[in-house]
Amino acid sequence: MNDTEKAGGTLVTASLWLVLLVSAAANSIGQFAGMEYLYRMIAGAVSLICIVLLVIRYVARRKA
């Protein structure tokens, strides 16, 4: 069973991409917007977690 056959699989992937884009933008623009260092690092960590989860989902789909 691949990702599109699972209930909500596409929704999860799209949500991960959305969170990745928002957190990466916050991390990138944060310095110019005056965002504190801690919040930028949290946004970077969220971006990294999203990337790892997307890669894991991709590899799992390829094996199925």
C-alpha positions as CSV (number, residue, x, y, z in Angstrom):
1,M,0.0,0.0,0.0
2,N,1.6,3.3,-1.0
3,D,1.2,6.8,0.4
4,T,-1.7,7.8,-1.7
5,E,-3.7,4.7,-0.8
6,K,-3.5,5.4,2.9
7,A,-6.1,7.6,4.5
8,G,-4.6,11.1,5.0
9,G,-1.2,10.1,3.6
10,T,-1.2,13.0,1.1
11,L,-2.5,15.4,3.7
12,V,0.4,14.5,6.1
13,T,2.9,15.0,3.3
14,A,1.4,18.3,2.3
15,S,1.3,19.5,5.9
16,L,5.0,18.6,6.4
17,W,5.9,20.6,3.3
18,L,3.9,23.6,4.5
19,V,5.5,23.5,8.0
20,L,8.9,23.1,6.4
21,L,8.4,26.2,4.2
22,V,7.0,28.3,7.0
23,S,9.8,27.4,9.5
24,A,12.5,27.8,6.9
25,A,11.2,31.2,6.0
26,A,11.0,32.2,9.7
27,N,14.6,31.0,10.2
28,S,15.8,32.8,7.1
29,I,14.0,36.1,7.6
30,G,14.2,36.1,11.4
31,Q,17.5,37.9,11.6
32,F,16.3,40.8,9.5
33,A,12.9,40.9,11.3
34,G,14.6,41.1,14.7
35,M,13.5,37.7,15.8
36,E,15.4,36.4,18.9
37,Y,18.1,33.8,18.4
38,L,16.3,31.2,20.3
39,Y,13.2,31.4,18.1
40,R,15.3,31.2,15.0
41,M,17.0,28.1,16.3
42,I,13.7,26.5,17.1
43,A,12.5,27.3,13.6
44,G,15.6,25.7,12.2
45,A,15.1,22.6,14.3
46,V,11.5,22.3,13.1
47,S,12.8,22.6,9.5
48,L,15.3,19.9,10.1
49,I,12.7,17.6,11.7
50,C,10.4,18.1,8.7
51,I,13.2,17.3,6.2
52,V,14.0,14.1,8.1
53,L,10.3,13.0,8.2
54,L,9.8,13.8,4.5
55,V,12.9,11.7,3.6
56,I,11.7,8.8,5.8
57,R,8.3,9.0,4.1
58,Y,9.9,9.0,0.7
59,V,12.1,6.0,1.4
60,A,9.2,4.1,2.9
61,R,7.1,4.8,-0.2
62,R,9.9,3.6,-2.5
63,K,10.2,0.3,-0.6
64,A,6.4,-0.4,-0.8
